[in-house]
Structure formats: structure tokens, C-alpha cells
Amino acid sequence: MKFISDLREGERVGDIYLCKQKQAAVTKNGKPYESLILQDKTGVIDAKIWDPNSQGIDEFSSMDYIAIVGDVNSFAGALQISIKRVRRAKEGEFIPADYLPVSENSVDEMTKKLLGYIHSVKNPYLSQLLHKLFVEDKEFLEIFQNHSAAKTVHHGFIGGLLEHTIGVAKLCDFYAASYPVLNRDLLVTAALCHDIGKTRELSAFPLNDYTDDGQLLGHIVIGTEMLHDIIREIPDFPAILASELKHCILSHHGELEYGSPKKPALAEAVALNLADNTDARMETLTEVFGAAGQKKEWIGYNRLFESNLRKTGDI
């Protein structure tokens, strides 16, 4: 099988992929075409069927496994497949595990790191909260371990949410050791909990798409509600501590236009926002450079960074 990460501009591909998304569209000249997102375990790629009524284009739907023949080209700095032929794949022609993107890191090892951070929190109320969420609730932990952190932007793979959470907690632990103004227990707890709402914002793989609550509420509000419910189960949990923790979650995107209901007002909230943004952006760069393969020249304009990107030259 030719995996998406191995595709290169100018080659013809003939293989089976999961059709993650299919949408009918019209060109500026009024000609109908179909826009697809194809997926395998190494990532996703845009694809186009410019003549959906031509011979060799069979019927299929989103979430079908499809056998395609097409040409790999580049558009706006990203690879894209122009599909010439397509049919729905038959059972036995593909192995489903080849189409589920998975973290390169061991889930067991990442879970050990997660538990290490939990056990390092000394505040009795925050410690109880973390244990109730990640230790006592086995069902939630399993969902958390196997969830993605995003639909497409960063850590969009099985184990991605756990990997991103560990990355943010590691940075926050460093910040707390470097800046005495920070309350480490509050900051590390906020780091571990900042994206728990994504377990309900996004559906499980292979769909990995927004749920109704994800569309209506978003993971920031969902996560804050989840913490509120757990806090109510802990006797005498200090009201001010509850508000400070919830504020960190509500403000962790930093800006109102990025989806945060509040802007950071605590040192811990500022640190969490910086750590979240750093880990997300560095993973995005890692994925962009990984998709570029051995390409050494400029990769092209990236909308997230609003810049043309290039790998660092060899020293």
C-alpha cells in the first residue's frame, strides 16, 4: 500500500483510502466537481474529482473505503490528488487498521507520564479531582487515551489528546520551576484538564468529527462543565480554587476570537495559554515538515502561520 505520507508530486497513485469527507461543489465557471478528504494511518490529503459524471467514477459515500487512480499534484503549497477513476472497495481488499492514524508514542508510556504528573500534585483538593477523573474513572481514561486532540490542525490521531496533554503539562512544569509567581499545583492540574472537553467535542475514530455538543458548546465550555460536576463531588472544595481552575480552562485559547470566553487574568492562565499554543504549533510544524518528506526547498504558504515555510538547512 502507498501511504499518504509517501506520496510525491507528479506521481500516479492507485490504491485504497478511507473517504473521510465528500462534498459536491461548483467551479467559478459553473462546472460541478467533488471535493474529498482521503485518510490513512499516516494522515489526510485533499482530492478532487473534476468530472464526476465521467466513465470510471462509481457511486460512493463519505466513510467508504474507496479504490482510486489519480495524479498527485501541488496546490497552495499542499499535495492534492486529481482522481481519474474511483470505486467502492470490497471487504477483504483492505485492512482497517491501515486507515486509523496513531501516535508514534506508546500509549502505556504516555499514561505513565500522565499518572506521574497527577501524583506530583500536592494540593489535596486538586489531587482528589485528578484521581477522580483519570484514575477512578476507568471508562473516561480509556476514551482519553484513544482520542485525538483535533479534527485536522494538530495531534489529529489516536492518542493525540494524551500526547498533547503530556506536552502541555511538561511545558507548564518547566514554567513553574522557572517562575516562582506560578502555583505549580494549579498550573499542572489545569494543563492536565485543559482539553478534557474534546472527549465529547469530537467523535471517536474513524469519524473524528464534531458532535452536536462540539458544534453547539465547544470543548472549552464542555470541559469546564465536566470539572464543575467533579468538583461538586469533593467535600469542602474551596470556591476560589474552583473558580481559578475553571478560569484557566475558559481562557486557555488566550483570545476571544480564538474561542475563549475569557482572556487570561491569572499568571497560571497566561502560562497555560503559552504552553498550549507552543505545543500545538510545534506539532503542526512537525506534521507539515513530515508531510514534505525530503523536500528541502520552501514548502509553501501555511494559513495557520501566515508564512511561507522552509525546513532548516543542514549544518
Buried (B, 14 or more C-beta within 10 A) or exposed (E): EBBBBEBEEEEEBEBBBBBBBBEEEEEEEEEEBBBBBBBBBBBBBBBBBEBBEEEEBEEBEBBBBBBBBBBBEEEEBBBBBBBBBBBBBEEEEBEEEBBBBBBEBEBEEBBEBBBEBBEBBEBEBBBBBBBBBBBEBEEBBEBBBBBBBBBEEBBBBBBBBBBBBBBBBBBBBEBBEEEEEBBBBBBBBBBBBBBBBBBBBBBBBBEBBBBEBBEEBBBBBBBBBBBEEBBEEBEEBEEEBBEBBBBBBBBBBBEEEEEBBBBBEBBBBBBBBBBBBEBBBEBBBEBBBEBBEEBEEEBBEBEEEEEEBBBEEEE
